[in-house]
């Protein structure tokens, strides 16, 4: 059997035994589909915030950090079908979904100029204890996917989460802010003077975590931020 035919046969056999499934509806993925089937990709509740100056997400950060831009890829709603993407990424070890979704949202946003001028991508870090337990940082997976498309380097060593906080789920707005206040630390932060940092996280609800992360650079001259998340909560 020719080598190329053998390779195709093995690929077909593997997919028959271990079919790739859509992260949302569970349907088998076809060639050319990644993470989402065509139907779920088309139906994704995209925010299109990257096309809208002074969008609702950016307003969350006004007066709190020196913000350039902010955007999320899709709206997250409790009980909605697309929450499955986040569940697989955070709790079922699907790092591949994070990288693929990072590539997908970056490819959709890059032509809008969203990444123009960004010097470095910083994923919101996990506390070392949680990182050891989970085995990976879902925000870093997203950041790696974004970097593959944009070529912007990812920095996972400069920002440290020094406090192991409780989950933000089910906390009030005030409790969310109190839960993350002062939990991040930036090593050698002066080297970020004049830099444009893109903070990447998985979900944005109140903006408290992203703001707390940016505040770790307080006092650094000329540093500015953009914020990008995979999803933003819609109530």
C-alpha positions in Angstrom: 0.0 0.0 0.0 1.5 3.4 -0.9 2.6 5.5 2.1 0.1 8.3 1.5 -2.8 5.9 1.2 -1.7 4.1 4.4 -1.6 7.5 6.2 -5.1 8.4 5.0 -6.4 4.9 6.0 -4.8 5.2 9.5 -6.2 8.7 9.9 -9.7 7.5 8.9 -9.5 4.5 11.2 -8.4 6.7 14.1 -11.3 9.1 13.6 -13.7 6.2 13.4 -12.5 4.9 16.7 -12.0 8.3 18.4 -14.2 10.8 16.5 -13.6 14.5 17.1 -16.7 16.1 18.6 -18.0 19.6 18.5 -17.5 21.2 21.9 -21.0 22.6 21.9 -23.4 20.1 20.4 -21.3 17.0 20.3 -21.7 16.3 16.6 -18.8 14.7 14.8 -16.4 17.3 13.3 -15.7 17.2 9.6 -12.5 18.0 7.8 -11.8 21.7 8.1 -13.7 22.0 11.4 -11.9 22.7 14.6 -13.5 22.6 18.1 -16.9 23.7 16.7 -19.0 22.3 13.9 -20.0 24.7 11.1 -23.5 25.1 12.6 -22.3 26.0 16.1 -19.5 28.2 14.7 -22.1 30.2 12.8 -24.5 30.3 15.7 -21.9 31.4 18.3 -23.2 34.6 20.1 -20.1 36.7 19.1 -19.9 40.1 20.8 -18.0 41.9 17.9 -16.7 44.3 20.6 -13.4 44.5 18.7 -15.3 46.4 16.0 -16.9 48.8 18.5 -15.0 51.7 20.1 -16.1 52.5 23.6 -18.0 49.2 23.8 -19.7 48.0 27.0 -16.7 46.0 28.0 -14.3 48.9 27.7 -16.5 51.0 30.0 -15.9 48.5 32.8 -12.3 49.6 32.9 -12.7 53.4 32.4 -11.0 55.3 35.2 -9.5 52.2 36.7 -6.5 51.3 34.4 -4.8 53.0 31.4 -6.9 51.1 28.9 -6.4 51.0 25.1 -8.9 48.4 24.0 -11.0 45.6 25.4 -13.0 42.8 23.8 -14.4 39.3 24.4 -15.1 36.8 21.7 -18.6 35.5 22.7 -21.3 36.1 25.3 -21.6 33.6 28.1 -24.9 32.9 29.6 -25.6 30.6 32.5 -27.5 27.6 31.1 -26.5 28.4 27.5 -25.1 25.8 25.2 -21.8 27.6 24.7 -20.8 27.3 28.3 -19.7 23.8 27.4 -16.6 25.3 25.7 -15.5 26.9 29.0 -16.3 23.8 31.0 -14.2 21.5 28.8 -11.3 24.0 28.8 -11.3 24.6 32.6 -12.4 21.3 34.1 -11.9 18.5 31.6 -8.3 19.0 30.6 -9.0 20.2 27.1 -6.0 22.4 26.6 -6.3 21.9 22.9 -9.7 23.8 23.0 -8.0 26.8 24.6 -5.3 27.0 22.0 -7.7 26.5 19.1 -10.2 29.1 20.5 -7.3 31.5 21.0 -6.3 31.1 17.3 -9.9 31.4 16.2 -10.7 34.7 18.1 -7.3 36.2 17.1 -8.0 35.4 13.4 -11.4 37.1 13.7 -10.0 40.2 15.4 -6.6 40.7 13.8 -7.9 42.7 10.8 -9.7 45.2 13.0 -6.4 46.4 14.4 -7.1 45.2 17.9 -3.6 43.9 18.3 -1.8 46.9 16.8 1.0 48.2 19.1 0.7 45.3 21.6 4.2 44.4 22.9 3.5 41.4 25.0 0.6 39.0 25.9 0.2 38.2 29.6 -2.3 35.5 30.6 -3.9 36.0 34.0 -1.8 33.6 36.2 -3.2 30.9 38.5 -1.8 30.4 42.0 0.9 27.7 42.0 -1.3 25.4 44.1 -4.2 25.6 41.6 -1.8 25.3 38.7 -0.3 22.0 40.1 -3.8 20.7 40.7 -5.2 21.5 37.2 -1.9 20.9 35.4 -2.2 23.9 33.2 -3.5 27.5 33.0 -6.5 27.8 30.7 -5.7 31.5 30.1 -2.2 30.6 29.0 -3.7 28.2 26.5 -5.8 31.0 25.0 -2.8 33.3 25.0 -0.7 30.7 23.1 -3.3 30.4 20.4 -3.5 34.2 20.1 0.3 34.4 19.8 0.3 31.8 17.0 -1.8 34.1 14.9 -0.3 37.5 15.9 3.3 36.6 16.5 3.2 38.6 19.8 5.3 37.0 22.5 3.6 35.5 25.6 5.1 36.2 29.1 4.2 33.7 31.8 7.0 34.4 34.2 6.7 38.1 35.1 3.3 38.1 36.8 2.8 36.0 39.9 -0.5 35.2 41.7 0.7 35.3 45.3 -2.7 34.6 47.0 -4.8 31.5 46.5 -8.3 33.1 46.2 -11.6 31.4 46.4 -13.7 31.0 43.2 -15.4 34.1 42.0 -18.5 32.1 41.2 -21.6 33.2 43.2 -19.8 36.2 44.7 -21.3 39.6 44.7 -19.7 42.5 42.8 -18.1 43.8 46.0 -17.0 40.3 47.1 -15.3 39.8 43.7 -13.3 43.0 44.1 -12.4 42.2 47.7 -11.4 38.6 46.6 -8.7 39.7 44.1 -7.4 43.0 45.6 -3.6 42.9 45.8 -3.2 39.3 44.8 -0.8 39.8 41.8 2.8 40.8 41.8 5.1 41.8 38.9 8.8 41.0 39.0 11.1 43.6 37.5 8.1 45.7 36.5 10.2 48.7 35.4 11.1 46.9 32.2 7.5 47.3 31.2 7.8 51.1 31.1 6.1 52.4 27.9 4.9 48.9 27.0 1.5 47.9 25.8 0.4 44.7 27.6 -2.5 42.5 26.5 -4.1 40.8 29.4 -5.8 37.5 28.5 -8.3 35.6 30.6 -11.1 33.1 30.0 -14.2 34.8 31.3 -15.0 38.4 32.3 -17.8 39.2 34.6 -17.1 42.4 36.5 -13.5 43.0 35.3 -12.2 42.7 38.8 -9.5 40.1 38.0 -8.2 41.9 35.0 -8.1 45.2 36.8 -6.3 43.6 39.8 -3.7 42.1 37.4 -3.1 45.5 35.7 -2.8 47.2 39.1 0.3 45.1 39.8 2.1 47.5 37.4 1.0 50.6 39.4 3.8 53.2 39.2 5.3 52.0 36.0 5.6 55.0 33.6 3.8 54.8 30.3 2.5 51.2 30.7 -0.9 50.7 29.1 -3.3 47.8 28.7 -5.7 46.0 26.5 -7.9 43.2 27.8 -9.1 40.2 25.8 -11.2 37.3 27.1 -12.8 34.3 25.5 -16.2 35.1 27.0 -18.1 37.8 28.8 -21.0 37.2 31.0 -24.4 38.2 29.8 -27.1 38.3 32.5 
